[in-house]
Amino acid sequence: MASKPSIPKGTRDFSPTEVAKRHYIIQIIKSNFEKFGFQPIETPSFENSETLMGKYGEEGDRLIFKILNSGDYLAKANATHLENKDSTKLTSSISEKALRYDLTVPFARYVVQHQNDIEFPFKRYQIQPVWRADRPQKGRFREFFQCDADVVGSKSLWQEVELVQLYDTVFTALGLEGVTIKINNRKILSGIAEVIGASDKLIDFTVALDKLDKIGEDGVKKEMMEKGISEEAILKVQPLFNFTGTISEKINQLSVLLAESNEGMKGVEELRFICDNVIELGLSTAILDLDVTLARGLNYYTGAIFEVAPPKSVAMGSIGGGGRYDDLTGIFGLKNMSGVGISFGLDRIYLVVEELNLFPETVTATSKALFINYGDTEAFYAMKAIKELRNSGIKVELYPDNAKVAKQFQHADKRGIPFAVITGEQEMAPNSFSLKNLVTGEQVSVDFEGLKNALL
């Protein structure tokens, strides 16, 4: 007996309804990317292995999907590595390509490769799938879309101001009111570590501080001391454990705390510029919040760091994030190319919009009306109307077979098609149509203009 067909773990099929909803979100993101001056690019699904490997740390390298070389790939394999079953060393001789892990490294490669054709500053957006050989679990997939917008070739902080506005504009358009755009600065985190004399413990410090909401002040202090951060050092940053107030008040607190750190004060001034201008220009529905525990992307972010939390009524992780990086293209030999970018988490945004019931009823993959088929003569009459309706942008279709009328109505019902159009002999004689609302059961006789207006 044939085995039941299935798909690989961590991947998904999407139904017509799901695809329509995903396209609705993507279209809003895309149209606003373009409204803000970002231009689209696309890069290949797979890159040369050397482009990707070594760019994401040891853990990231392990999660990259490698593609076996074509043909007899073992013929060129290193015999020693093969005999020793050393998969790490063997991989490079049997796999020269890999599926992209994210959109950022391919973008850096694109900028370096095409630098002579690009006009800088270059504002690009990219909406494409990426692949990670991760352990599948709820909300974590091996294949998923990323929606990125980046600016490279400019150190201006007005870019950060615009990216906050972009987040606000997109989430407002989706009806997601009350998202929180958290902001921090890598220089502030470095400054804090410098002030407490624990620059070498920056990662340990920020990882512990990030748990303040979960394990409380005492728990964070205990973890810091376990990581070798002294009690005296922790006392110096006591204000961070009760870091409240307006953004302006928080920035003033940081100015006092980081007065002795040049790096830290640079971060404070950058944050002040971004936050003051965002507040002065105003946001539609999003909330801007300065969060000193925000420490994502410490390996590559050098300035502002962003993370977006959904409305408080929804229990969900971040739905977006990003930051400034001063030397992304340096990994490919192009130095001093500063950039800043943000990403939208399509899958999580979908779940939030669904949970809050914010998808408009018009977001559907189905037709507006089904023309009932009574035979070839009637079908031809119907097809003339269908052609005109489609030219007007209305989604309509003819049931292809001259089947029992009840079966045709049943088909429309199962597809969620709201209207049926009847074109029998009775309707053809006066050049009219019977339009039946399949939700209310109401049926009216209309001419073509009446039909078109009813379905618009």
MARNUTI-550827 format. One record per atom (N, C-alpha, C): y, x, z. Coordinates in steps of 0.05 Angstrom, whole numbers, plus 5000, padded with zeros to 4 digits. Example, Ala and Ser with C-alpha at 12.3 -4.5 7.8 and 13.67 -1.06 7.14 Angstrom:
2
488652645156/491052465156/493452645156/495552575142/497952735143/500152585157/
//
This chain:
456
497650175000/500050005000/502550185000/504550104984/506950264982/508450265009/509650485016/511050495042/513750345039/514650235061/517150085062/519550275056/521250205037/523550375031/525450395054/526650635057/528550675079/530650875071/532650915087/534651125082/534551335104/535651575099/535551785119/537151705145/536251795168/537651745193/540451855191/542351695202/545151785202/546651705177/545351545159/546751445136/546651145137/548251015120/548450725120/548650605093/547550365089/548150195066/550450015075/552149945056/554349755062/554049505044/554249275057/554049025042/556648975027/556748785008/559248724993/561548655012/560948515034/563048445053/564148685067/562248865076/563049105090/564749295071/563849315046/565349485027/568149375023/568449105021/571048985017/572849045041/571749035065/573349095089/574149385090/572249565083/572849845083/575049915062/574849785039/576849835018/579549725027/579549515042/582149405052/583549615070/581949735088/583149945105/584050185089/582250275071/582850515055/585350465038/585650225027/587950175009/590550175025/590450075050/592850085067/593550375074/591550535081/592050825087/593150965062/591750925040/592551055014/595350985006/596050725006/598650644997/600850765014/600350785040/602350905058/602451205055/600251335050/600251625044/602251675021/601951505000/603551544976/606551464981/606951264998/609651185005/611151415019/609551585034/610751805049/610852065032/610052045006/610352274988/607952444986/605652364997/603252524995/601852474968/600752684956/599452674930/596352704934/594852554918/591952574921/590652814908/588652934921/586953124908/584053054915/582153154900/579353124906/578053394902/576053454919/574553704917/571653634914/569953824904/567153764901/565653694926/563553534924/561953454947/560653704959/560053904943/558854144954/560554384946/560554584963/562054834959/560055064959/561055304951/559455544955/559155584985/556755664993/556155695022/558155885035/558956095022/560756285034/563556165040/564255955025/566755815030/566655675058/564355565065/564155405089/563155555113/561155725109/559855865132/561856045146/561656035173/563356215189/566156095195/566655855185/569355735189/569455535212/567155455222/567055245243/565755335269/565255595272/563855695295/560855665292/559455775311/556455785309/555255495308/556455315324/555455045325/555954905299/558354945287/559054815262/557254915239/556655175239/554955295218/552155165219/551255105243/548554975246/548554695234/550854565235/551054285226/551654255196/551954475182/552454455153/549854405138/549954205120/547554155103/547454365081/545354525081/545054725060/543454605036/544054685012/542754584988/540954814977/538354754974/536554954963/537355034934/537055284927/537555364900/535655224880/536555184856/534955054836/532555224828/530455094818/528155234808/526455344830/525155564825/523355694844/524955854864/526155714884/528055844902/526756064919/524056044923/522756244940/522256504925/522556494898/522056744882/524056964889/526556874896/528657074903/528957104933/527256984948/527456994977/526857274988/528157355009/527657615022/524957605035/523157775026/520357765035/520057815065/521657995075/521558065104/522357825121/524657705113/525657465128/523657235126/522357215103/520356995099/517957045116/517057295117/514657355133/515257335163/517657405171/518357385199/519257105207/519256915188/520156645193/522956635206/524656815196/527456825206/529156635188/529356385196/530656185179/533656245175/534956355196/537756405195/538356605172/536856835172/537357035152/536256955125/534056795125/532856705100/534656525084/536156355098/537856155085/539556265063/540856485068/542856595049/541456675022/538856735023/537456814998/536256574983/536056344996/534856114982/536855884979/539355914990/541355704988/544055834984/545355774961/548055884955/550155674957/549355424961/551355204962/550755024986/552854874995/552554705018/554454465015/553554235027/555253995027/557654045045/560053945037/562353995053/562153865080/563154005100/562953925129/565453775137/567753835125/570253695130/571953715104/574353615106/576153635082/578153865086/578353975110/580454175116/579854445103/577454555107/576854815095/576854805064/575654595052/575854575023/578754555013/580454425030/583354415023/584654695024/583954845044/584955125046/584055285022/581555255014/580555394991/582055304965/582555044963/583954934940/586855054938/588255064961/590955174961/591055464952/589155624963/589055904955/588355944926/586355794917/585455814889/587555724869/589155524876/591055404858/593955464866/594355674882/597055724893/599255754872/598455864848/600455904827/601255644813/599655434817/600155184803/601454974822/601455044848/602354844868/605354894875/606854674877/609654694885/609654644916/610654844930/610754834959/613554744969/613754604991/611554495008/609854294992/607254304998/605354134984/604253925003/604853674996/603853455012/601453324998/599153355010/596753244997/595253055016/593952855003/592052685018/589452695004/587352645020/584652655009/582952455025/581552275010/579752075022/577052105009/575252245022/572552305011/570452325033/567952305026/565852325046/565252615054/564352655078/563452915088/560752885101/559353105104/556553095115/556153285137/554853195159/554253375181/551353315191/549853535195/547053505204/546953475234/548453275243/548653215272/546453025281/546053005307/544052815317/545352535316/544152355300/545452085297/545451935323/547551795328/547751615351/549951415345/550351225364/552351015359/555051135353/556251065330/558851165323/558851445311/556551575310/556451845298/554451845276/555351925252/553651905228/553452185215/551452205197/551152455182/552752455156/553552215148/555252185124/557451995131/559952075128/562151905135/564651985120/566651805118/569051865103/571151985122/572752175111/575152265125/577552195108/579752125121/582252055108/584452235119/585052455104/586852655114/589452665099/591552735113/594252795101/595253045113/595953245096/596953505105/599353595089/601153745102/603353885089/602954185093/602954345072/602754635075/605254755062/606054985074/608355135062/610955065075/610954945099/613454875113/612954895143/614855015157/614655025187/616454815200/617754655183/619654455193/618254255211/619454205234/618354005253/618853715244/620553685224/620953415213/618253305201/616453485194/613853405184/612353255206/612453375231/611053245254/612252965259/614952955257/616352695262/615252485242/615152575216/614152385195/611252305199/609552495209/606752425213/606352225235/608052235256/607952035277/608751765265/610851765248/611751515235/609551405216/608051595203/605951505185/603751365201/602951475223/600951345240/601851065247/604451045257/605550785265/605550585242/606350675218/606550505195/603750395187/601750565186/599050485178/597850295198/597950355224/596750185244/598249915247/600849915242/602349665242/601449495219/601049615195/600249465172/597449345175/595749485191/593049385197/593049175219/595349125231/595448935253/594649045280/594249305281/593349435306/595849515323/596849315337/599349365353/598549485380/600149675389/599749795415/597850035415/597450165392/595950415392/597750625406/596450815419/597951025433/597651295417/599851405408/599851665394/600351875416/598352015424/598652225444/599452475431/601352625443/602252875432/602253095453/601653335446/601853565463/602453805445/602554045456/603154285441/601454515451/600154645432/598354875439/599855085455/602455125449/604055335463/604455255492/604554995498/604854905526/602354975541/600054925529/597554995542/597255295547/598055445527/598055745530/599955825552/602355695553/604355755573/603355695601/601955475604/600955405631/598955615640/597155695621/595155895628/596456165635/598656225621/600156475626/601556465654/602756245660/604156205686/602256245710/599856135707/597956155729/596356415728/597056595709/595656845707/592756825699/592156625682/589356585673/589256535643/590656705628/590656665599/587856685587/586156845600/583356865590/581656625597/582756445613/581356205622/582455955609/583955985588/585355755576/583455525569/581155585556/579255385549/578155245574/577255405594/576155295618/578255115632/580755205633/582855055646/583354785633/583554795606/584254545592/581854345592/579354455590/577054285590/576854135617/577454275639/577454155666/579653955668/582154025660/584453845662/584053595646/582653615624/582053385607/580353175621/578953245643/577253065657/578652925680/581252945682/582752835704/582252535708/582252385686/581752095688/578952035698/577052205691/574252145697/573352235725/574152485733/573152585759/575352615780/577852555773/579952565793/580952845799/583152855814/584453115820/582653305835/581153215855/579453395870/577153505853/576053325836/573953415818/574853625798/577253585788/578353785769/578854055782/580054045806/580554295821/577954445827/575954285835/573354405842/572254545817/572354405794/571254525769/572854775761/575454775765/577155005758/576355245775/575955195801/575255425818/572455525812/570655345804/567955435796/568055605771/570155565754/570455725729/572055985735/572756035760/574056285767/577056275767/578256035767/581156005769/581755985799/583656155808/584156165837/585655925848/585455885874/586755655887/589755685885/590755935887/593655995884/594655915856/593055975836/593755905808/593955605805/591955465817/591855165815/594255045828/595155165851/597555055865/600055065848/600255265830/602555295813/602855065793/600554945786/600654725766/600154455780/600654435806/600354185820/601753945807/604153985796/605553755783/603853625760/602053775748/600453665726/598553445735/597853455761/595953255771/597152985777/599852985776/601252725779/603452715758/602652755733/604552795711/605352525699/607352395710/608152125702/611152125694/612051885686/614851855679/615151815649/617651795640/618251775611/617752045598/617652035571/617152285556/619352485563/621852405565/624052585572/623652705599/622852545618/622352645646/620052835646/617852785631/615652965629/616453235617/618053225596/618953475583/620653635603/622353505619/623953645639/622153775660/620053635668/618153745688/616853995676/616153985650/614854215638/616854455635/619354395631/621454605629/621554765655/621354625678/621354755704/618754915708/616554795702/613954915706/613555165689/614655165664/614055375645/616455565641/618455555660/620955705657/620356005653/618256115663/617656395661/615956475637/615256285621/613556335598/615056285572/615556495556/616956465531/615356285512/612756335511/610956165494/611055875502/610855835528/610955555539/613555415532/615855555535/618455435530/618855375501/617655545483/617655475454/616355205450/614055165463/612654915460/614254675471/615654725493/617354515505/619454435485/620854625473/623054565454/621954425429/619654505420/618454375396/617854085403/616654035426/616053765435/618553595438/620653725450/623153575454/624353485427/624253665407/625353595380/623753365368/621153385368/619453175356/619852905370/619552915397/619652665412/622352535412/624452695415/627252585414/627752445388/626952565366/627552445340/625852205334/623252215342/621551975339/622651745354/623451795379/624551575397/627151465385/628851655376/631451565365/631151405339/629251485322/628651335297/627151075303/625551075324/624150825332/621450805318/619550675333/616950615322/616650305322/615050215303/614649925300/612949805322/610449895325/608649785345/607149985361/607150235352/605650445366/607250545391/605750675409/606950785433/606651085432/608751245435/608551535436/608351625465/606451805471/605951895498/605452195498/606752335517/606352615520/603952655540/601852775530/599352805546/598653095548/599253225571/598753515574/595753575576/594053375579/591153425580/589953435552/591553365532/590553355504/590153645494/587653715488/587053995482/585054025459/585253845439/583353855416/584154085398/582154185384/582554385363/583854645372/583254735396/584554975406/583955225389/581755225374/581055455358/582855495334/584255275325/585855305301/588655185303/589154995321/591854885324/593655085338/596155115329/597955305340/600555175351/601054925344/603454785353/602754515363/604054305351/603554035359/600653955356/599653785375/596953675374/597253375377/595853225360/595952935361/593252815366/593252585379/590752425381/591652135384/590251945370/591051665371/588851505385/589751355406/587851185421/588350895411/586150735409/586450455401/587950285422/588650035416/589849865436/588149855461/589449825484/587949845510/585749635513/585949415498/583949205500/581249275488/581149505474/578749585460/577649845472/575049845480/573750085491/572650245468/574150445460/573350605437/574750875439/573451085428/574651355429/576951365410/577951605404/580351645388/579851545359/581951435347/581751335319/583351505300/584351735310/585851915292/586552165308/587252375294/588052625307/588952825287/590153045297/591153255279/592753455294/594353615279/595953815291/597054015272/598554215282/599654425265/597954675267/597554805244/596055055243/597755255227/598055495238/599855685225/598555865204/595855875204/594656065185/592055965174/591855715166/589355605157/588355755132/590155815113/589355945088/588756235092/589356345115/588756625121/585856695118/584156505123/581256555121/580356615092/582156545073/581556605045/583656805033/585056945051/586757165042/589657105037/590456855041/593256775036/594556745064/596156945072/597256945099/599856785102/600456715127/603056595134/603556335118/601556175115/601955915102/601655695123/603855625136/603755435158/603255145147/601854995163/601254715155/601054535178/601154275173/600754075194/599353835181/597553715195/596153485183/594953295203/594353055194/593052855211/590752725196/588952595211/586652465199/586352195211/585352005195/584751735205/581751695206/580751595229/577851555232/577051285221/576351275196/575751025182/573650855196/571450975204/569250815215/570050685242/571450835259/572350725284/574550525280/576350575261/578550385256/577250115247/575150135230/573749895221/572749735245/571449875264/570249735287/572349605304/574649745307/576849635323/578049385310/578549405284/579749175269/577848935270/575248995267/573148785268/573048655296/573048825317/572948715344/575348535350/577648615340/580148455346/580548235325/578548205307/578647985287/581247995270/581848235261/584448265246/584148285216/581648275206/581348265177/582247995166/584147995147/585047745135/582747595122/582847335121/580747175108/580547235078/582747335067/582747395038/581147655032/580447805053/578848045048/575947965044/575247945019/572447855013/571547974987/568948004984/567948114959/566947894941/567347644949/566247424934/568347294916/567347124897/569246994879/570646754892/572846674880/574346444890/573046184882/571746184859/570545934849/568045994832/566045814834/563745834817/563745594797/563645654771/563445434751/560545354749/560045094751/557244994750/556444984720/553945074715/552945094688/551244834681/552244674661/550844434653/549544464626/549544704615/548444754588/550344924571/549445004548/551045194532/553745084523/553844824515/556444714506/558444714529/557544614553/559244604576/559944894586/558045074584/558545354592/560645484575/560645424549/562745534531/565445434539/565645174545/568145044554/569045184580/567245234598/567845354623/568745644619/567445794601/568046074596/570946114585/571945914569/574645934560/576645924583/576045754602/577845734626/577545984643/575046074646/574446314663/576046554652/576046584626/577446814613/580446804621/581646574619/584546544625/585046584654/583246484671/583646524700/583446814708/581546954696/581247244702/583647404693/584747314670/587247444660/589547414680/589347204696/591447154716/590747284743/588547444743/587747584768/586147424787/584947204778/583447034796/580447094793/579047134815/576247204814/574546954812/573346914788/571646674783/569246764767/567146594768/564746664753/563246404746/561446434725/559746214716/556946264726/555746054737/552946084745/551346124718/549846344716/548746424689/546646234678/545146104695/542845944686/543445644688/542245494669/542545204669/540445094689/540945144715/539045074736/539844804748/538144714766/538844464780/541544494794/543144284792/545844294803/545844354833/543944244847/543744284876/543244584882/541644714865/541145004869/543745164865/545345084845/547745224839/549745194862/549944954873/551744914896/550745074921/548145084924/546945244946/547645544943/547545634918/548245914912/551145974921/552945794914/555745824921/556045834951/554645654965/554745644994/553845905007/551546004998/550446255009/552246495004/553646484981/555546704974/558146684988/558646455001/561246415014/563446354994/562846254971/564846184950/566045914958/568745904961/569945664973/570245424954/570145474927/570545254908/568445254887/567745014877/566044974854/567644824833/567344904808/568744774786/566644634768/566944374765/565044214750/566144164722/564544234701/565444194674/563244054658/562843804664/560843644650/562143494627/560643314615/561743164592/564143004600/564142894625/566342724635/568942884636/568743144643/571043314646/572043414618/570043474601/570743594575/572343404557/571643154558/572942954540/576042954544/577042934569/579942924572/581143214576/579443414571/580343694575/581243754603/579543664623/580243704651/577943844665/578243874691/576244004708/576043854735/573743844746/573443734773/573143974792/575043994811/575044214830/574144114857/571944234867/570844144893/571144364914/572444284936/572744464959/570144454975/568744684975/566044684987/566144705018/568544735028/568844745058/569344455068/571244315055/571944045064/570343825049/569343885026/567843685009/569743524992/572343574994/574243424977/574043504948/574143304930/573943364901/576243224886/577643384868/579843274853/579543344824/580743174807/580743224778/583443354771/583343584756/585843734750/585743824721/588143884710/588244014684/588144314689/588344484668/587944764672/590144884690/592644804686/594744904703/594344834732/593444584737/592844504764/590544664776/588544734759/586244894768/587245174776/588845284758/589845564763/591545574789/593345374792/595045374816/593445334842/591345184840/589645134864/588045374872/587445554852/585745784858/587346044862/589946024856/591646264860/591846344890/
//
